Amino acid sequence: MDKYALIQWIAFFYIYCFLGWCFESGYATIKERKPTNRGFLRGPYIPIYAFGAIFVLIITHNFQDNILGVYFSGMIAATILEYVTGYVMEKLFKVKYWDYSDHKLNLNGYISFSSSIAWGFLSILLTYFLQVNVSRFVSKISEQNLKTAIMVVNIIFFSDLILSIKAAFSIAKAYAALEKAKSEFSEVKEKLSIIAGGLLTGTQNKLIGIKDSVAERMSQANDMLSLSSLKSEIENIISSLSNTVASKTPTFLEQKIKYEVAREKLSLSFPKIGKVMAFFIRNMIKGNPGLNKKYINQVKELSEIKKRNRK
């Protein structure tokens, strides 16, 4: 492996970034029947494929005369890289950018048995076909032209990387705001529901309209209700209790104030986003199916709440 110069390794990296993007986006485009730009970055490159390719080339170097050795060493190396990358990205950005949870024999949704098998075959393809041709292509480019091309690509790539990381942290901040708001809203709703439940007589039952148990309603709040639905339920309970004796109790007043504070904090905690960042966030969400739909809808809701509060 030491026959390649550093500048050539960098060229290999960008080429495999592009080939990985072609594979991932091409597969998604065929599957979804519409043009799809997959990946963490917005340009036509997916770095994990490049890191995987370089890692596999290094690991399989001593097994090149043994196709089974290439298969299993490449499979293990790529699987480890995919798991570590998925774990680190979720810890940093609070959401999964890919998720194998619906696959059989998966580990925490980061890797799966089927994807590992695929990595093994891709390792064989990489070692015996792709790298031979990529290396031949790079070797035909003069050193000066190669340096110039890589300098240009570096500027584009790292600009994209910086903006994409910034967008990912904005998404993580919005997600944290959502989770905290849902937790605070749910706690307020639970306590207000208990107050309302203690007042349930015939007339009041019709007025307040609370028939489910607190536990069941809390389960709905956590698993089914959107942020706006949860907010609406709290406001309905507050409105229904406002003309009762409960509205004078310290507990009710405390929960009402707590809800108003939580609602204001929710609005203020949404990150400020310019047009460029909005573009990156919007396309990052579109290009990463691991960002679950419920979370995406809640981010949109939070954005709407922010807009309404500005008026």
C-alpha positions, 0 to 999 in steps of 0.5 A: 500500500506504500506505493501510493503518494499522499496526494493519490490517497486524497484523490482516492478518498474523493473519488470513493466519496463520489462513487458512494454517493452515486451508489446510495443516491442511485439506489434511493432514486430507483426505490423512491422513483424520484431524484434523491440526494442522499447523505449527510453533505449536500454535494455529490459525495458521502464520506463514510463510503470513502473512509470505508473504502480506504479502511478496507483497502488497508485491512485487506492488503494482506489478503489479496491472494485469498478472496475469502480473506478479502470478503471477511476482513472487508466485511468486519472492517466496514461493519465496525466503521459503520457502527462507530460512525453511526454511534458517534453521529447520534451522540453528537447530533441526537438523531440517527442518520441511518437506521437498520432497526427494521432489519433482522439481526441488527445491532442498535439500528447502526448495523445489520447482518444483511448490510454486513454481507453486502459490505463483504461483497463490496470489499471484493468489488473494491479490491479486485475491480474498482481500486485497479481502475481508480488507481490507473485513472489517478496515475494518468493525471500529472502531479500538478493537475492532481494538486490543483483539482484536489485544492478546488475540491477541498474548498468545496468539500470543507465548505459543505462539511462546515455548513452541514455540521452547523445544520446538524447541530441546529437540528439537534438543538431543535430536537432537544427543545422538542423533547424538553417541551414535550416532557414539560407539557406532559408533566403539566397535563398529567397534574392538570388532569388529576385536578380535573379528575377530582372534579368530575361530576355529571355536569363537570364531566361534560364540560371538561370532557376528560374520560380517559385515565391519566396513564392512558392519556400520558401514553397517548401524549408520548406516543401518538400526539403531536406537539400542537395536540398536546399543547391544545389539550393543556389549553382546553383543560385550563380553559375548562377549569378556569370557572371552577373552584380548582382555578383558585388552588395553588396547584392549578396556578402553579401548573398554569404558570409552568405551562406558560413558561414552558411554551415561551421557552419552546419558542425562544429555544428554536435556533435562529436559521438563515436562508442558507442554513434553512436550505441545508437543514431542509435538504439534510432531512430529505436526504437522510431517512433515518430522521424519523417522520414524527420528529420531522413533523414536530420540527415543522410544527415548532417552526410554525409556532415560532412564526406565529409568535413573531406576528 
